[in-house]
Amino acid sequence: MLYGITGGIPEYISRIDVNKSLDDNIVVLFFDESGRLFEEPVNLLKQELREPASYHSTISAITSESSSMNDISTKPDWRSADAATR
């Protein structure tokens, strides 16, 4: 389970507190705003993608319970990000 969550990346594994449960580590590291890995998904998008704003907006739309292509494509943030890439 740990490998699946960290992808085997030594930096991520080194952040695991062996005195806490796996669930507690996940919450503290990834979901707490002060967690060491909280901003990692955004940072990875910035490093790997030419226009991360479009991807970020799509991910945000999906996490806000938009499930159909129409719901996602009509979100204001997505349209703004798309326009910015043109």
N, CA, C and O atoms as a CHARMM CRD file, in Angstrom:
* protein
*
  344
    1    1 MET  N      0.83400  -1.19100   0.00000 PROA 1      0.00000
    2    1 MET  CA     0.00000   0.00000   0.00000 PROA 1      0.00000
    3    1 MET  C      0.87800   1.25500   0.00000 PROA 1      0.00000
    4    1 MET  O      0.60000   2.21000  -0.72500 PROA 1      0.00000
    5    2 LEU  N      1.92300   1.25100   0.80300 PROA 2      0.00000
    6    2 LEU  CA     2.81700   2.40500   0.88000 PROA 2      0.00000
    7    2 LEU  C      3.44700   2.71100  -0.47200 PROA 2      0.00000
    8    2 LEU  O      3.55200   3.87200  -0.86500 PROA 2      0.00000
    9    3 TYR  N      3.86200   1.67700  -1.17400 PROA 3      0.00000
   10    3 TYR  CA     4.47600   1.87200  -2.48100 PROA 3      0.00000
   11    3 TYR  C      3.47200   2.48800  -3.45600 PROA 3      0.00000
   12    3 TYR  O      3.82900   3.36700  -4.24200 PROA 3      0.00000
   13    4 GLY  N      2.23900   2.03800  -3.40800 PROA 4      0.00000
   14    4 GLY  CA     1.21200   2.57900  -4.29500 PROA 4      0.00000
   15    4 GLY  C      0.94200   4.05700  -4.03300 PROA 4      0.00000
   16    4 GLY  O      0.68000   4.81900  -4.96400 PROA 4      0.00000
   17    5 ILE  N      1.00500   4.44900  -2.79700 PROA 5      0.00000
   18    5 ILE  CA     0.73600   5.84200  -2.43000 PROA 5      0.00000
   19    5 ILE  C      1.92100   6.74600  -2.76900 PROA 5      0.00000
   20    5 ILE  O      1.73800   7.88000  -3.21300 PROA 5      0.00000
   21    6 THR  N      3.12700   6.24000  -2.55900 PROA 6      0.00000
   22    6 THR  CA     4.32100   7.05500  -2.76700 PROA 6      0.00000
   23    6 THR  C      4.96200   6.85100  -4.12500 PROA 6      0.00000
   24    6 THR  O      5.84500   7.61400  -4.51900 PROA 6      0.00000
   25    7 GLY  N      4.52200   5.82400  -4.84700 PROA 7      0.00000
   26    7 GLY  CA     5.15000   5.50600  -6.12200 PROA 7      0.00000
   27    7 GLY  C      6.58100   5.02400  -5.94300 PROA 7      0.00000
   28    7 GLY  O      7.34100   4.94900  -6.90800 PROA 7      0.00000
   29    8 GLY  N      6.95000   4.69500  -4.70300 PROA 8      0.00000
   30    8 GLY  CA     8.30500   4.23800  -4.42100 PROA 8      0.00000
   31    8 GLY  C      9.33400   5.35400  -4.40600 PROA 8      0.00000
   32    8 GLY  O     10.53600   5.09300  -4.36000 PROA 8      0.00000
   33    9 ILE  N      8.87200   6.59100  -4.44400 PROA 9      0.00000
   34    9 ILE  CA     9.78000   7.73800  -4.47600 PROA 9      0.00000
   35    9 ILE  C     10.39600   7.91900  -3.09100 PROA 9      0.00000
   36    9 ILE  O      9.68200   8.16200  -2.11800 PROA 9      0.00000
   37   10 PRO  N     11.72600   7.80000  -3.00000 PROA 10     0.00000
   38   10 PRO  CA    12.39400   7.86500  -1.69900 PROA 10     0.00000
   39   10 PRO  C     12.06300   9.12700  -0.88600 PROA 10     0.00000
   40   10 PRO  O     11.90200   9.05600   0.33200 PROA 10     0.00000
   41   11 GLU  N     11.96300  10.26000  -1.55200 PROA 11     0.00000
   42   11 GLU  CA    11.63300  11.50500  -0.83600 PROA 11     0.00000
   43   11 GLU  C     10.29200  11.38600  -0.12100 PROA 11     0.00000
   44   11 GLU  O     10.16300  11.80400   1.03000 PROA 11     0.00000
   45   12 TYR  N      9.30500  10.82600  -0.78700 PROA 12     0.00000
   46   12 TYR  CA     7.98100  10.67300  -0.18500 PROA 12     0.00000
   47   12 TYR  C      8.01800   9.66000   0.95300 PROA 12     0.00000
   48   12 TYR  O      7.44300   9.88700   2.01700 PROA 12     0.00000
   49   13 ILE  N      8.69500   8.55000   0.72200 PROA 13     0.00000
   50   13 ILE  CA     8.79700   7.51000   1.75400 PROA 13     0.00000
   51   13 ILE  C      9.49900   8.04300   2.99200 PROA 13     0.00000
   52   13 ILE  O      9.13500   7.69100   4.11400 PROA 13     0.00000
   53   14 SER  N     10.50100   8.88800   2.79700 PROA 14     0.00000
   54   14 SER  CA    11.25400   9.43200   3.94600 PROA 14     0.00000
   55   14 SER  C     10.38900  10.31500   4.83800 PROA 14     0.00000
   56   14 SER  O     10.73600  10.56000   5.99300 PROA 14     0.00000
   57   15 ARG  N      9.27900  10.78800   4.31400 PROA 15     0.00000
   58   15 ARG  CA     8.37900  11.64900   5.08500 PROA 15     0.00000
   59   15 ARG  C      7.43000  10.85800   5.98800 PROA 15     0.00000
   60   15 ARG  O      6.77000  11.44600   6.84500 PROA 15     0.00000
   61   16 ILE  N      7.34900   9.54500   5.81300 PROA 16     0.00000
   62   16 ILE  CA     6.45000   8.70700   6.60500 PROA 16     0.00000
   63   16 ILE  C      6.93400   8.65500   8.04800 PROA 16     0.00000
   64   16 ILE  O      8.10500   8.37900   8.30600 PROA 16     0.00000
   65   17 ASP  N      6.04700   8.91700   8.97000 PROA 17     0.00000
   66   17 ASP  CA     6.32400   8.82500  10.40400 PROA 17     0.00000
   67   17 ASP  C      5.94300   7.41800  10.86300 PROA 17     0.00000
   68   17 ASP  O      4.76300   7.06900  10.89200 PROA 17     0.00000
   69   18 VAL  N      6.93500   6.61800  11.21800 PROA 18     0.00000
   70   18 VAL  CA     6.68400   5.21800  11.58400 PROA 18     0.00000
   71   18 VAL  C      5.88200   5.08600  12.87200 PROA 18     0.00000
   72   18 VAL  O      5.38300   4.00500  13.18100 PROA 18     0.00000
   73   19 ASN  N      5.75400   6.17500  13.62500 PROA 19     0.00000
   74   19 ASN  CA     4.98400   6.15100  14.86700 PROA 19     0.00000
   75   19 ASN  C      3.49900   6.42200  14.64700 PROA 19     0.00000
   76   19 ASN  O      2.70900   6.38800  15.59100 PROA 19     0.00000
   77   20 LYS  N      3.12200   6.69300  13.39200 PROA 20     0.00000
   78   20 LYS  CA     1.72000   6.95700  13.05400 PROA 20     0.00000
   79   20 LYS  C      1.21200   5.86400  12.13000 PROA 20     0.00000
   80   20 LYS  O      1.99200   5.18300  11.46400 PROA 20     0.00000
   81   21 SER  N     -0.09800   5.70500  12.09700 PROA 21     0.00000
   82   21 SER  CA    -0.69400   4.73500  11.16700 PROA 21     0.00000
   83   21 SER  C     -0.55300   5.24900   9.73600 PROA 21     0.00000
   84   21 SER  O     -0.30700   6.43400   9.51400 PROA 21     0.00000
   85   22 LEU  N     -0.70800   4.35600   8.78300 PROA 22     0.00000
   86   22 LEU  CA    -0.64000   4.75800   7.37900 PROA 22     0.00000
   87   22 LEU  C     -1.71000   5.79700   7.06500 PROA 22     0.00000
   88   22 LEU  O     -1.44700   6.77600   6.36600 PROA 22     0.00000
   89   23 ASP  N     -2.91300   5.58200   7.58100 PROA 23     0.00000
   90   23 ASP  CA    -4.00300   6.54300   7.36100 PROA 23     0.00000
   91   23 ASP  C     -3.63500   7.92000   7.89900 PROA 23     0.00000
   92   23 ASP  O     -3.84600   8.92600   7.22200 PROA 23     0.00000
   93   24 ASP  N     -3.08600   7.97500   9.11100 PROA 24     0.00000
   94   24 ASP  CA    -2.69700   9.25900   9.70200 PROA 24     0.00000
   95   24 ASP  C     -1.60400   9.93300   8.88500 PROA 24     0.00000
   96   24 ASP  O     -1.63700  11.14800   8.68800 PROA 24     0.00000
   97   25 ASN  N     -0.64400   9.16100   8.41000 PROA 25     0.00000
   98   25 ASN  CA     0.42200   9.71200   7.57900 PROA 25     0.00000
   99   25 ASN  C     -0.13900  10.32100   6.30400 PROA 25     0.00000
  100   25 ASN  O      0.26400  11.41400   5.90700 PROA 25     0.00000
  101   26 ILE  N     -1.05400   9.62800   5.67000 PROA 26     0.00000
  102   26 ILE  CA    -1.65300  10.12700   4.42900 PROA 26     0.00000
  103   26 ILE  C     -2.35500  11.45400   4.67100 PROA 26     0.00000
  104   26 ILE  O     -2.18200  12.40900   3.91400 PROA 26     0.00000
  105   27 VAL  N     -3.14500  11.50400   5.73000 PROA 27     0.00000
  106   27 VAL  CA    -3.87900  12.73400   6.04100 PROA 27     0.00000
  107   27 VAL  C     -2.91300  13.87800   6.31700 PROA 27     0.00000
  108   27 VAL  O     -3.07100  14.97100   5.77300 PROA 27     0.00000
  109   28 VAL  N     -1.92800  13.63600   7.14600 PROA 28     0.00000
  110   28 VAL  CA    -0.98900  14.69600   7.53800 PROA 28     0.00000
  111   28 VAL  C     -0.13600  15.14900   6.35400 PROA 28     0.00000
  112   28 VAL  O      0.06100  16.34900   6.16000 PROA 28     0.00000
  113   29 LEU  N      0.36000  14.22400   5.58000 PROA 29     0.00000
  114   29 LEU  CA     1.27300  14.58100   4.49400 PROA 29     0.00000
  115   29 LEU  C      0.58000  15.15200   3.26000 PROA 29     0.00000
  116   29 LEU  O      1.07600  16.10600   2.66100 PROA 29     0.00000
  117   30 PHE  N     -0.55500  14.58200   2.87800 PROA 30     0.00000
  118   30 PHE  CA    -1.17400  14.95000   1.60900 PROA 30     0.00000
  119   30 PHE  C     -2.39700  15.85900   1.71400 PROA 30     0.00000
  120   30 PHE  O     -2.66500  16.63700   0.79900 PROA 30     0.00000
  121   31 PHE  N     -3.13900  15.77100   2.81600 PROA 31     0.00000
  122   31 PHE  CA    -4.40900  16.49000   2.88100 PROA 31     0.00000
  123   31 PHE  C     -4.43400  17.65000   3.85900 PROA 31     0.00000
  124   31 PHE  O     -5.34800  18.47400   3.80900 PROA 31     0.00000
  125   32 ASP  N     -3.46600  17.73400   4.73600 PROA 32     0.00000
  126   32 ASP  CA    -3.35300  18.87000   5.65000 PROA 32     0.00000
  127   32 ASP  C     -2.65300  19.99100   4.87800 PROA 32     0.00000
  128   32 ASP  O     -1.61400  19.75500   4.26000 PROA 32     0.00000
  129   33 GLU  N     -3.19700  21.18400   4.90500 PROA 33     0.00000
  130   33 GLU  CA    -2.61100  22.29400   4.12600 PROA 33     0.00000
  131   33 GLU  C     -1.17200  22.59300   4.50700 PROA 33     0.00000
  132   33 GLU  O     -0.43100  23.16700   3.70900 PROA 33     0.00000
  133   34 SER  N     -0.76500  22.21700   5.70400 PROA 34     0.00000
  134   34 SER  CA     0.62600  22.42000   6.10400 PROA 34     0.00000
  135   34 SER  C      1.45900  21.15600   5.88800 PROA 34     0.00000
  136   34 SER  O      2.62900  21.11100   6.26800 PROA 34     0.00000
  137   35 GLY  N      0.86000  20.13200   5.27900 PROA 35     0.00000
  138   35 GLY  CA     1.56900  18.87700   5.02000 PROA 35     0.00000
  139   35 GLY  C      2.67500  19.05700   4.00200 PROA 35     0.00000
  140   35 GLY  O      2.55400  19.86200   3.07900 PROA 35     0.00000
  141   36 ARG  N      3.75300  18.30700   4.17000 PROA 36     0.00000
  142   36 ARG  CA     4.92500  18.43200   3.30200 PROA 36     0.00000
  143   36 ARG  C      4.63100  18.09600   1.83800 PROA 36     0.00000
  144   36 ARG  O      5.33100  18.57000   0.94300 PROA 36     0.00000
  145   37 LEU  N      3.61300  17.28900   1.59100 PROA 37     0.00000
  146   37 LEU  CA     3.31600  16.87900   0.22100 PROA 37     0.00000
  147   37 LEU  C      1.98100  17.41500  -0.28800 PROA 37     0.00000
  148   37 LEU  O      1.49300  16.98800  -1.33400 PROA 37     0.00000
  149   38 PHE  N      1.40200  18.33900   0.44800 PROA 38     0.00000
  150   38 PHE  CA     0.08800  18.88600   0.08900 PROA 38     0.00000
  151   38 PHE  C      0.09800  19.52600  -1.30400 PROA 38     0.00000
  152   38 PHE  O     -0.84000  19.32800  -2.07600 PROA 38     0.00000
  153   39 GLU  N      1.12100  20.27200  -1.62600 PROA 39     0.00000
  154   39 GLU  CA     1.17800  20.98100  -2.90300 PROA 39     0.00000
  155   39 GLU  C      1.89900  20.19700  -4.00000 PROA 39     0.00000
  156   39 GLU  O      2.10300  20.70800  -5.10100 PROA 39     0.00000
  157   40 GLU  N      2.28000  18.97000  -3.69900 PROA 40     0.00000
  158   40 GLU  CA     3.04200  18.17900  -4.66400 PROA 40     0.00000
  159   40 GLU  C      2.31000  17.95800  -5.98400 PROA 40     0.00000
  160   40 GLU  O      2.94500  18.07800  -7.03200 PROA 40     0.00000
  161   41 PRO  N      1.01300  17.64400  -6.00000 PROA 41     0.00000
  162   41 PRO  CA     0.34200  17.47300  -7.30200 PROA 41     0.00000
  163   41 PRO  C      0.41000  18.72800  -8.17400 PROA 41     0.00000
  164   41 PRO  O      0.64300  18.62800  -9.37800 PROA 41     0.00000
  165   42 VAL  N      0.21100  19.88600  -7.59000 PROA 42     0.00000
  166   42 VAL  CA     0.27600  21.13900  -8.35400 PROA 42     0.00000
  167   42 VAL  C      1.70100  21.37400  -8.85300 PROA 42     0.00000
  168   42 VAL  O      1.90600  21.78000  -9.99700 PROA 42     0.00000
  169   43 ASN  N      2.68100  21.11700  -7.98800 PROA 43     0.00000
  170   43 ASN  CA     4.07700  21.30200  -8.39300 PROA 43     0.00000
  171   43 ASN  C      4.45200  20.36900  -9.54300 PROA 43     0.00000
  172   43 ASN  O      5.15500  20.77200 -10.47000 PROA 43     0.00000
  173   44 LEU  N      3.98500  19.13000  -9.48100 PROA 44     0.00000
  174   44 LEU  CA     4.27500  18.18800 -10.56600 PROA 44     0.00000
  175   44 LEU  C      3.63000  18.63200 -11.87500 PROA 44     0.00000
  176   44 LEU  O      4.24300  18.52300 -12.93700 PROA 44     0.00000
  177   45 LEU  N      2.39800  19.13000 -11.80500 PROA 45     0.00000
  178   45 LEU  CA     1.74600  19.63200 -13.01400 PROA 45     0.00000
  179   45 LEU  C      2.53500  20.79000 -13.60900 PROA 45     0.00000
  180   45 LEU  O      2.70800  20.86900 -14.82500 PROA 45     0.00000
  181   46 LYS  N      3.01200  21.68700 -12.75500 PROA 46     0.00000
  182   46 LYS  CA     3.78700  22.84200 -13.23500 PROA 46     0.00000
  183   46 LYS  C      5.07800  22.40700 -13.91500 PROA 46     0.00000
  184   46 LYS  O      5.49100  23.00200 -14.91000 PROA 46     0.00000
  185   47 GLN  N      5.71300  21.37300 -13.37900 PROA 47     0.00000
  186   47 GLN  CA     6.98400  20.90900 -13.93200 PROA 47     0.00000
  187   47 GLN  C      6.81000  20.12100 -15.22600 PROA 47     0.00000
  188   47 GLN  O      7.63900  20.22200 -16.13000 PROA 47     0.00000
  189   48 GLU  N      5.74900  19.34700 -15.31700 PROA 48     0.00000
  190   48 GLU  CA     5.60300  18.40500 -16.41600 PROA 48     0.00000
  191   48 GLU  C      4.77000  18.90100 -17.58800 PROA 48     0.00000
  192   48 GLU  O      4.87500  18.35500 -18.68600 PROA 48     0.00000
  193   49 LEU  N      3.95100  19.91400 -17.38300 PROA 49     0.00000
  194   49 LEU  CA     3.03700  20.35000 -18.43100 PROA 49     0.00000
  195   49 LEU  C      3.34500  21.76800 -18.87800 PROA 49     0.00000
  196   49 LEU  O      3.75700  22.61300 -18.08400 PROA 49     0.00000
  197   50 ARG  N      3.14100  22.00800 -20.14300 PROA 50     0.00000
  198   50 ARG  CA     3.38100  23.33800 -20.68700 PROA 50     0.00000
  199   50 ARG  C      2.32800  24.32800 -20.21100 PROA 50     0.00000
  200   50 ARG  O      2.65400  25.47700 -19.91100 PROA 50     0.00000
  201   51 GLU  N      1.08200  23.90700 -20.13900 PROA 51     0.00000
  202   51 GLU  CA    -0.02800  24.75400 -19.71400 PROA 51     0.00000
  203   51 GLU  C     -0.79400  24.07600 -18.57400 PROA 51     0.00000
  204   51 GLU  O     -1.87700  23.53700 -18.80400 PROA 51     0.00000
  205   52 PRO  N     -0.26100  24.09100 -17.36300 PROA 52     0.00000
  206   52 PRO  CA    -0.89300  23.36600 -16.26500 PROA 52     0.00000
  207   52 PRO  C     -2.25500  23.91900 -15.84800 PROA 52     0.00000
  208   52 PRO  O     -3.03200  23.20200 -15.21700 PROA 52     0.00000
  209   53 ALA  N     -2.56400  25.15500 -16.17700 PROA 53     0.00000
  210   53 ALA  CA    -3.83500  25.75400 -15.75400 PROA 53     0.00000
  211   53 ALA  C     -5.03900  24.97700 -16.29400 PROA 53     0.00000
  212   53 ALA  O     -6.02800  24.79800 -15.58300 PROA 53     0.00000
  213   54 SER  N     -4.96200  24.51400 -17.54600 PROA 54     0.00000
  214   54 SER  CA    -6.07100  23.75100 -18.12900 PROA 54     0.00000
  215   54 SER  C     -6.28300  22.44400 -17.38700 PROA 54     0.00000
  216   54 SER  O     -7.41700  22.06400 -17.09500 PROA 54     0.00000
  217   55 TYR  N     -5.18900  21.75600 -17.08300 PROA 55     0.00000
  218   55 TYR  CA    -5.28900  20.48700 -16.37300 PROA 55     0.00000
  219   55 TYR  C     -5.78800  20.70000 -14.95000 PROA 55     0.00000
  220   55 TYR  O     -6.61700  19.93900 -14.45100 PROA 55     0.00000
  221   56 HSD  N     -5.27900  21.73600 -14.30800 PROA 56     0.00000
  222   56 HSD  CA    -5.69100  22.03200 -12.93200 PROA 56     0.00000
  223   56 HSD  C     -7.18900  22.34400 -12.89400 PROA 56     0.00000
  224   56 HSD  O     -7.89300  21.87600 -11.99900 PROA 56     0.00000
  225   57 SER  N     -7.67100  23.11500 -13.83700 PROA 57     0.00000
  226   57 SER  CA    -9.09700  23.44400 -13.88400 PROA 57     0.00000
  227   57 SER  C     -9.95700  22.21500 -14.11700 PROA 57     0.00000
  228   57 SER  O    -11.03000  22.07900 -13.52900 PROA 57     0.00000
  229   58 THR  N     -9.48400  21.32000 -14.97600 PROA 58     0.00000
  230   58 THR  CA   -10.22700  20.08400 -15.23400 PROA 58     0.00000
  231   58 THR  C    -10.28100  19.22600 -13.98000 PROA 58     0.00000
  232   58 THR  O    -11.34000  18.70600 -13.62900 PROA 58     0.00000
  233   59 ILE  N     -9.15600  19.07300 -13.30500 PROA 59     0.00000
  234   59 ILE  CA    -9.11400  18.29300 -12.06200 PROA 59     0.00000
  235   59 ILE  C    -10.01900  18.93100 -11.01800 PROA 59     0.00000
  236   59 ILE  O    -10.74600  18.22500 -10.31900 PROA 59     0.00000
  237   60 SER  N     -9.98600  20.25200 -10.90400 PROA 60     0.00000
  238   60 SER  CA   -10.85400  20.94900  -9.94400 PROA 60     0.00000
  239   60 SER  C    -12.32700  20.72400 -10.25900 PROA 60     0.00000
  240   60 SER  O    -13.13700  20.52700  -9.35300 PROA 60     0.00000
  241   61 ALA  N    -12.67300  20.75300 -11.53600 PROA 61     0.00000
  242   61 ALA  CA   -14.06900  20.52900 -11.92600 PROA 61     0.00000
  243   61 ALA  C    -14.50500  19.11700 -11.56100 PROA 61     0.00000
  244   61 ALA  O    -15.62000  18.91600 -11.08000 PROA 61     0.00000
  245   62 ILE  N    -13.64400  18.15000 -11.78400 PROA 62     0.00000
  246   62 ILE  CA   -13.97300  16.76100 -11.45600 PROA 62     0.00000
  247   62 ILE  C    -14.14100  16.60000  -9.94200 PROA 62     0.00000
  248   62 ILE  O    -15.06600  15.92200  -9.49400 PROA 62     0.00000
  249   63 THR  N    -13.26300  17.20900  -9.15900 PROA 63     0.00000
  250   63 THR  CA   -13.36000  17.07200  -7.70300 PROA 63     0.00000
  251   63 THR  C    -14.53800  17.83500  -7.12800 PROA 63     0.00000
  252   63 THR  O    -14.93100  17.59400  -5.98600 PROA 63     0.00000
  253   64 SER  N    -15.10600  18.75000  -7.89800 PROA 64     0.00000
  254   64 SER  CA   -16.28900  19.47800  -7.41800 PROA 64     0.00000
  255   64 SER  C    -17.56900  18.77900  -7.86300 PROA 64     0.00000
  256   64 SER  O    -18.63300  19.39500  -7.93300 PROA 64     0.00000
  257   65 GLU  N    -17.45600  17.49200  -8.16000 PROA 65     0.00000
  258   65 GLU  CA   -18.58000  16.62000  -8.48400 PROA 65     0.00000
  259   65 GLU  C    -19.13500  16.80600  -9.89900 PROA 65     0.00000
  260   65 GLU  O    -20.24400  16.35700 -10.18700 PROA 65     0.00000
  261   66 SER  N    -18.39600  17.44800 -10.76300 PROA 66     0.00000
  262   66 SER  CA   -18.79300  17.50900 -12.16300 PROA 66     0.00000
  263   66 SER  C    -18.35700  16.20500 -12.79900 PROA 66     0.00000
  264   66 SER  O    -17.18400  15.84000 -12.73100 PROA 66     0.00000
  265   67 SER  N    -19.28300  15.50900 -13.41200 PROA 67     0.00000
  266   67 SER  CA   -18.90700  14.19600 -13.92700 PROA 67     0.00000
  267   67 SER  C    -19.05900  14.05500 -15.43300 PROA 67     0.00000
  268   67 SER  O    -18.39900  13.20700 -16.03300 PROA 67     0.00000
  269   68 SER  N    -19.89500  14.84900 -16.05100 PROA 68     0.00000
  270   68 SER  CA   -20.04400  14.71000 -17.49700 PROA 68     0.00000
  271   68 SER  C    -19.09300  15.67300 -18.20400 PROA 68     0.00000
  272   68 SER  O    -18.65500  16.66800 -17.62700 PROA 68     0.00000
  273   69 MET  N    -18.78500  15.36400 -19.44700 PROA 69     0.00000
  274   69 MET  CA   -17.91000  16.23600 -20.23600 PROA 69     0.00000
  275   69 MET  C    -18.48800  17.64300 -20.31400 PROA 69     0.00000
  276   69 MET  O    -17.74900  18.62400 -20.23900 PROA 69     0.00000
  277   70 ASN  N    -19.80800  17.74400 -20.46400 PROA 70     0.00000
  278   70 ASN  CA   -20.44500  19.05400 -20.54600 PROA 70     0.00000
  279   70 ASN  C    -20.28200  19.82400 -19.24300 PROA 70     0.00000
  280   70 ASN  O    -19.96700  21.01400 -19.26500 PROA 70     0.00000
  281   71 ASP  N    -20.49100  19.15900 -18.10400 PROA 71     0.00000
  282   71 ASP  CA   -20.31700  19.82100 -16.80900 PROA 71     0.00000
  283   71 ASP  C    -18.90500  20.37400 -16.66100 PROA 71     0.00000
  284   71 ASP  O    -18.70800  21.51100 -16.23100 PROA 71     0.00000
  285   72 ILE  N    -17.93800  19.55900 -17.02100 PROA 72     0.00000
  286   72 ILE  CA   -16.53400  19.95800 -16.86300 PROA 72     0.00000
  287   72 ILE  C    -16.18300  21.09200 -17.81500 PROA 72     0.00000
  288   72 ILE  O    -15.53900  22.06000 -17.41200 PROA 72     0.00000
  289   73 SER  N    -16.59700  20.98500 -19.07100 PROA 73     0.00000
  290   73 SER  CA   -16.20900  21.98700 -20.06300 PROA 73     0.00000
  291   73 SER  C    -16.91600  23.32700 -19.88100 PROA 73     0.00000
  292   73 SER  O    -16.46000  24.33600 -20.41800 PROA 73     0.00000
  293   74 THR  N    -18.01200  23.35700 -19.14000 PROA 74     0.00000
  294   74 THR  CA   -18.71700  24.62900 -18.94000 PROA 74     0.00000
  295   74 THR  C    -18.36100  25.31200 -17.62700 PROA 74     0.00000
  296   74 THR  O    -18.92400  26.35700 -17.30200 PROA 74     0.00000
  297   75 LYS  N    -17.43900  24.73700 -16.87400 PROA 75     0.00000
  298   75 LYS  CA   -16.98800  25.39700 -15.63900 PROA 75     0.00000
  299   75 LYS  C    -16.24500  26.67200 -16.02600 PROA 75     0.00000
  300   75 LYS  O    -15.41800  26.64500 -16.93700 PROA 75     0.00000
  301   76 PRO  N    -16.52200  27.78000 -15.35700 PROA 76     0.00000
  302   76 PRO  CA   -15.85400  29.04600 -15.70300 PROA 76     0.00000
  303   76 PRO  C    -14.33300  28.97500 -15.64500 PROA 76     0.00000
  304   76 PRO  O    -13.66700  29.54100 -16.51200 PROA 76     0.00000
  305   77 ASP  N    -13.76500  28.30000 -14.65000 PROA 77     0.00000
  306   77 ASP  CA   -12.31100  28.20900 -14.52900 PROA 77     0.00000
  307   77 ASP  C    -11.70000  27.50100 -15.72400 PROA 77     0.00000
  308   77 ASP  O    -10.62700  27.87600 -16.19500 PROA 77     0.00000
  309   78 TRP  N    -12.39200  26.46300 -16.21900 PROA 78     0.00000
  310   78 TRP  CA   -11.85900  25.70700 -17.34300 PROA 78     0.00000
  311   78 TRP  C    -11.84600  26.57000 -18.59900 PROA 78     0.00000
  312   78 TRP  O    -10.86800  26.57800 -19.34800 PROA 78     0.00000
  313   79 ARG  N    -12.91600  27.27900 -18.81800 PROA 79     0.00000
  314   79 ARG  CA   -12.98300  28.14300 -20.01400 PROA 79     0.00000
  315   79 ARG  C    -11.90400  29.22700 -19.94100 PROA 79     0.00000
  316   79 ARG  O    -11.27900  29.54400 -20.95200 PROA 79     0.00000
  317   80 SER  N    -11.68400  29.79500 -18.75800 PROA 80     0.00000
  318   80 SER  CA   -10.65700  30.82800 -18.59900 PROA 80     0.00000
  319   80 SER  C     -9.27300  30.26300 -18.87100 PROA 80     0.00000
  320   80 SER  O     -8.45400  30.90000 -19.53400 PROA 80     0.00000
  321   81 ALA  N     -9.01300  29.06300 -18.35500 PROA 81     0.00000
  322   81 ALA  CA    -7.71400  28.42300 -18.56600 PROA 81     0.00000
  323   81 ALA  C     -7.51900  28.09900 -20.03500 PROA 81     0.00000
  324   81 ALA  O     -6.42400  28.27100 -20.57000 PROA 81     0.00000
  325   82 ASP  N     -8.57900  27.62800 -20.69300 PROA 82     0.00000
  326   82 ASP  CA    -8.50000  27.28900 -22.11000 PROA 82     0.00000
  327   82 ASP  C     -8.21900  28.53700 -22.93400 PROA 82     0.00000
  328   82 ASP  O     -7.39100  28.50400 -23.84400 PROA 82     0.00000
  329   83 ALA  N     -8.89100  29.62300 -22.63100 PROA 83     0.00000
  330   83 ALA  CA    -8.68100  30.87400 -23.36900 PROA 83     0.00000
  331   83 ALA  C     -7.26000  31.39600 -23.17600 PROA 83     0.00000
  332   83 ALA  O     -6.67200  31.97400 -24.09000 PROA 83     0.00000
  333   84 ALA  N     -6.71800  31.18700 -21.98500 PROA 84     0.00000
  334   84 ALA  CA    -5.36500  31.66500 -21.69500 PROA 84     0.00000
  335   84 ALA  C     -4.31000  30.90900 -22.46700 PROA 84     0.00000
  336   84 ALA  O     -3.20400  31.41600 -22.66000 PROA 84     0.00000
  337   85 THR  N     -4.63000  29.69400 -22.91600 PROA 85     0.00000
  338   85 THR  CA    -3.64000  28.88900 -23.62900 PROA 85     0.00000
  339   85 THR  C     -3.65400  29.17800 -25.12400 PROA 85     0.00000
  340   85 THR  O     -2.79800  28.68100 -25.85600 PROA 85     0.00000
  341   86 ARG  N     -4.58200  29.94900 -25.57200 PROA 86     0.00000
  342   86 ARG  CA    -4.65600  30.23500 -27.02800 PROA 86     0.00000
  343   86 ARG  C     -3.84500  31.45800 -27.39200 PROA 86     0.00000
  344   86 ARG  O     -3.79400  31.84000 -28.56200 PROA 86     0.00000
